[in-house]
Structure formats: C-alpha cells, structure tokens
Amino acid sequence: MRARVAALVMAALLVLYLVFVIRYAFLLITDDQPLAKAIGFALVVLPLLGAGVLIADVVFVVRGERLVKRLGVEGGLPVDDLPRLPSGRPVPEAADLEFPQYQTAVEAEPDSWRAWLRLGLAYDASGDRRRARWATRKAIALARAAR
C-alpha cells in the first residue's frame, strides 16, 4: 500500500513538473529571440517523453496488478512466510533460498504467464527490481497472447 501511495505522489509530482515545463516552453516559443524559440521547442520534447514514460509505467502497473489478483483468485500466489526486515521487505537472503524453485518452474513451463509472474515476485522479494519488472513484463505479454 505504501508503494502505491509513493507511486501516486511521484506521478503527481511528475505531472506538475510537466505542466511547468510546458508553460515555460510556451513562454520561450512566444519570445522574439530565435534562440529562445529553439530552446522552447526543445523543451516541448522533454514533457512528451516524460508523459510517454509515465503512461507506459502506469499501464505496466495496472496490468501487473491485474495478473497478481487473477493469480491470487486462482490460489496460485506463492506462500509469503519469509522473515521481514524492519522496513517490511523480505530478508533478501531468505528470499534467495526460495528463488530456485520459481526459476525451475519457468524452465519447465516457459510459456506459462503464471510461472513468469511467480518468478517476478521472487525476484522482487530478493531485491532485484530490474529482473522483477522484466519477468513481470514477460508474464503480461504471455497472458495477453493467451487471450
């Protein structure tokens, strides 16, 4: 829940930043100086890229949460009995010990979105966010292809 609130706050701050940059770009574009106009047009590119990244990230989160809920309804979520750090995150060493079973499941069923999602959750518990996102993206792609 804290992660969702933090993500919403960060998204809101990014939107606020994008609004200010677009406003400043408009002011520069309407200036008489050619250099100011050029900088203003260049500043328009940054908010467009930022908005694209924000939209892609929100879509990823929504699709990922949808799959986690679906897997939970099916009773396929991994058991979460790992010891916790004071922050509430699983102890990475304990998560690492359980990781091989999820990796083996993906090797046995490489076309199963459920196995890939469990692997993504295992990566996340181990503290490897980059690979967790990669495995979750793979799960989302496989689930979408299966429809």
N, C-alpha and C positions, 0 to 999 in steps of 0.2 A: 504494500500500500504506500509506503514511504517513497519507493522508487517511482510509482505512478505520479504522486504529487510533485516530486522533484522534476520529472519529465515534463509535466504540465507547466510548472513555473519556468523551466528553461525554454519551452516552446513559446510561452507568452513573452518572455524577455527577447527572444529572437524576433518575434513578430514586431515588438516595439522598436527594436533596432532597425528592422527592415523599413518600417514606416518612416523613421527619422532619416535614414539614408536616402530613401526615395524622395522625401521632401527636400533634402539638401541637394540632391541631384537635379531636381526640378528648378531650384533656385539658380544653380550653376548653368543649366541649359538656357535659362531665360536671360542670362547676363550677355552683355555685348561683346565681351572678350572671347576670341576664338579658343584660346587655351582653356578658359573656364567652361565653355561649351563642351569641349572634348573631354574634360575631366567629368563633367556632368553625365555625358553619355556613357563613359566608362563606369561610373558609379551605378548606373541602371543595371549593369550586368551582375554585380555582386548580389543585390537583393533577389534577382531572378534565380541565381544559383542557390542562394540560401533558402528560398521558398521551395525550390525543387527538392533539395536535401531534406527539408522539414517534412514535406508531403510524403516523400519516399519512406522516411523513418516512421511516420505515423501509420502509414499503410502496413509496414512491416510489423509494428507492434500490434495493431488490430488483428491482422491475420494470424500472428503467432499466438495471441491470447485466445483467439477462436479455436485454434487447434489444441491448445492446452486444455481448454474447457471441454472440448469434444473427447479428448483422451481421458479426462477425469470422469466424465459421464460413463464412458466405457469401462472404467475401473482399471485403466492401463497406466496411470501415473506411477512412477517409481516411489517406493516407500521412502519417506523422508524422516529417518530416525538418526541422522548424523548429528554428532556433537556440534555445538554452536559456539562461535566467538561472541564476545560481549556485544558486538555490532548486530548480531542476529544472523550473520552469514555462516554457512557451514565451514568447519575446520577443513582447509584445503587438503591436508594430509589424509584425513579420514575419507574425504570425497575421492581422492586419488586411488584409494584402495578398492572402491566400488566401481571405478571407471571401466576396467577391462570387460566387465560383463556387458556393458552397453556398447562398447566397441565391437565385441564379438557378435552381438545381436545384429548390428549394422552389416557386418561382414557376411552373416548368414542370410540376411534379407536386405540386400542393397536397394530394393525398390519399395521398401516399407516406410511410409512417412512416420509411422508410429515409432519405429526403431530410431530414425533420424532425430525425431523430436526428443526422445529419451536421451539420446547421445548429446543433444544440445543442452538439455537440462543438467546432464552430468558434467559437461564442460563448464557450464555456469557455476555449478557447485564447487568445481575445482579452481575457480577463479580465472579461467581462460575465456574471457568475454568475446574475443575475436573469433575463436573457433566455435563458441556457443552460437553466435549470430550466424556463422557460416552453416552450421549443421541445421539450425532452425530455418534458414532460407531454403536449404535443400528439402527439408520436410514440407515447407509451404509449397514449393514447386511440385513435389511428388503428389501432395494432396490435391492440388489444382489440376494436375494431369489425370488423376484418377477419377475426377468428376465426369 
